Amino acid sequence: MNAPRQGLFASLLVVCFALHTFLLVLATTHQLNENRASQGQLMTTQLVTDSLSELEPANTVSLALLADRYATNPSVASIRILNANNQVLATGGLTKTRDGEIFVRDALQNEKKVGTVEITLIKPSIGEILRTQWAAILFSLFLHGLLWLAYRAIARPSRTEYLARINNVSRLKHEIQTLTQALEQEKHNAAVAIAQAQQNAQAKAKHKEIKPVVLDSNSLALNIQFYDPKQLLDTVNKTVSVPYFNLCQIFLNKATELCLQHYKLNSSDISTVHKFDEHGATISMTADTPDALRCLTMISAVFQLLSDVLYKRYREEKRFVLQTRSAISSSVEAMQLSSVQAAERLVQQLSAKESAMHVPTTLLKDIADHFQLVSLPNPTNVLTRHAFIINGMDSDAAELAQSFRTEILKSKQSKAS
């Protein structure tokens, strides 16, 4: 049972230690620069005072001894004493090849320049500074190590939390396995049903035409699409995508069935415009149907919960899966869009796991008490200007959606058994 995000915390500690060391070196460098400036000014002043009597006339022997005496300071790289014509009279220093900061002061006697003193003080390198601060750096490393050990001890989950997480993962795996088995059974049943339907359709086609679904201008349409910014659907084989679409259609059918029962509606009150394929799925209801908007909104919420469970499980198994988004819309006369066309266009404005709606104000009152609606950001037309994102729901609606989700998963599990 390791602490969560140990790698991230370790990376933060490494960055923190590096930043602390950098600041320590920076502060030490700044302090050394100030001390060197004060020392250089003081030494040049003293050397000018001591050598003033030997410059006029120039006594090179005394000046050389004086320069050597000052050069015994370990911070001095080199010393030069020049006359008024900038000719070198004496030099000193043990490390004349070292770079450093040069301090220059003129020697004045009776307001007349009689010479110049140059002292070069050694400028320590980064390595020398680190060697002088090894104790502070070692203590900082020890402190960060203690923080790492403390995090592992404090953030480590308890045995109860660990077992609960393991049980939750096992439960989700079992649910998805059950759904997969149910999907295989549904595929078999669907294949048989399709064969029978084709035979019946061929027989009926000789007598009458099949009437297409007609959507009036007073309808509400729910459109569910896949969020696929990387165009993954174009890269998968039909042997992978078709079973996935069938499973999504099973979820939608079960969610629709439970919501119709809850709101005491008939299956004839809702119509399927088209089933799941790479473009998603669409269902429709007449706006005059009692609780039509509530029913469609709850179907959307339940399907999103089921889709989220499927997405997490398939991602763990490295299988093809996509997140979904949904939109509910009525017709938009200003843009000459039917409810189906408006829902398909509105859902394209959303990201993964988002839901939106565009319905008349009179219908919004039916769900305003149970769902939190937020205006769609950055509207560009009449459709998006009057659209709302479903940003949340109250506890009653959330419990209802969760109960439907659990019931669907359990029914799939018992059916597979």
Rosetta blueprint (number, residue, H / E / L):
1 M L
2 N L
3 A L
4 P L
5 R L
6 Q H
7 G H
8 L H
9 F H
10 A H
11 S H
12 L H
13 L H
14 V H
15 V H
16 C H
17 F H
18 A H
19 L H
20 H H
21 T H
22 F H
23 L H
24 L H
25 V H
26 L H
27 A H
28 T H
29 T H
30 H H
31 Q H
32 L H
33 N H
34 E H
35 N H
36 R H
37 A H
38 S H
39 Q H
40 G H
41 Q H
42 L H
43 M H
44 T H
45 T H
46 Q H
47 L H
48 V H
49 T H
50 D H
51 S H
52 L H
53 S H
54 E H
55 L H
56 E L
57 P L
58 A E
59 N L
60 T H
61 V H
62 S H
63 L H
64 A H
65 L H
66 L H
67 A H
68 D H
69 R H
70 Y H
71 A H
72 T L
73 N L
74 P L
75 S L
76 V E
77 A E
78 S E
79 I E
80 R E
81 I E
82 L E
83 N E
84 A L
85 N L
86 N L
87 Q L
88 V E
89 L E
90 A E
91 T E
92 G E
93 G L
94 L L
95 T L
96 K L
97 T L
98 R L
99 D L
100 G E
101 E E
102 I E
103 F E
104 V E
105 R E
106 D E
107 A E
108 L E
109 Q E
110 N L
111 E L
112 K E
113 K E
114 V E
115 G E
116 T E
117 V E
118 E E
119 I E
120 T E
121 L E
122 I E
123 K L
124 P L
125 S L
126 I H
127 G H
128 E H
129 I H
130 L H
131 R H
132 T H
133 Q L
134 W H
135 A H
136 A H
137 I H
138 L H
139 F H
140 S H
141 L H
142 F H
143 L H
144 H H
145 G H
146 L H
147 L H
148 W H
149 L H
150 A H
151 Y H
152 R H
153 A H
154 I H
155 A L
156 R L
157 P L
158 S L
159 R H
160 T H
161 E H
162 Y H
163 L H
164 A H
165 R H
166 I H
167 N H
168 N H
169 V H
170 S H
171 R H
172 L H
173 K H
174 H H
175 E H
176 I H
177 Q H
178 T H
179 L H
180 T H
181 Q H
182 A H
183 L H
184 E H
185 Q H
186 E H
187 K H
188 H H
189 N H
190 A H
191 A H
192 V H
193 A H
194 I H
195 A H
196 Q H
197 A H
198 Q H
199 Q H
200 N H
201 A H
202 Q H
203 A H
204 K H
205 A H
206 K L
207 H L
208 K L
209 E L
210 I L
211 K L
212 P L
213 V L
214 V L
215 L L
216 D L
217 S L
218 N L
219 S E
220 L E
221 A E
222 L E
223 N E
224 I E
225 Q E
226 F E
227 Y E
228 D L
229 P L
230 K L
231 Q L
232 L H
233 L H
234 D H
235 T L
236 V L
237 N L
238 K H
239 T H
240 V H
241 S H
242 V H
243 P H
244 Y H
245 F H
246 N H
247 L H
248 C H
249 Q H
250 I H
251 F H
252 L H
253 N H
254 K H
255 A H
256 T H
257 E H
258 L H
259 C H
260 L H
261 Q H
262 H H
263 Y L
264 K L
265 L L
266 N L
267 S H
268 S H
269 D H
270 I E
271 S E
272 T E
273 V E
274 H E
275 K E
276 F E
277 D E
278 E L
279 H L
280 G E
281 A E
282 T E
283 I E
284 S E
285 M E
286 T E
287 A L
288 D L
289 T L
290 P L
291 D L
292 A H
293 L H
294 R H
295 C H
296 L H
297 T H
298 M H
299 I H
300 S H
301 A H
302 V H
303 F H
304 Q H
305 L H
306 L H
307 S H
308 D H
309 V H
310 L H
311 Y H
312 K H
313 R H
314 Y H
315 R H
316 E H
317 E L
318 K L
319 R L
320 F L
321 V L
322 L L
323 Q E
324 T E
325 R E
326 S E
327 A E
328 I E
329 S E
330 S L
331 S L
332 V E
333 E H
334 A H
335 M H
336 Q L
337 L E
338 S L
339 S H
340 V H
341 Q H
342 A H
343 A H
344 E H
345 R H
346 L H
347 V H
348 Q L
349 Q L
350 L L
351 S L
352 A L
353 K L
354 E L
355 S E
356 A E
357 M E
358 H E
359 V L
360 P L
361 T H
362 T H
363 L H
364 L H
365 K H
366 D H
367 I H
368 A L
369 D L
370 H L
371 F E
372 Q E
373 L E
374 V E
375 S E
376 L L
377 P L
378 N L
379 P L
380 T L
381 N L
382 V H
383 L H
384 T H
385 R H
386 H L
387 A L
388 F E
389 I E
390 I E
391 N E
392 G E
393 M E
394 D L
395 S H
396 D H
397 A H
398 A H
399 E H
400 L H
401 A H
402 Q H
403 S H
404 F H
405 R H
406 T H
407 E H
408 I H
409 L H
410 K H
411 S H
412 K H
413 Q H
414 S H
415 K H
416 A H
417 S L
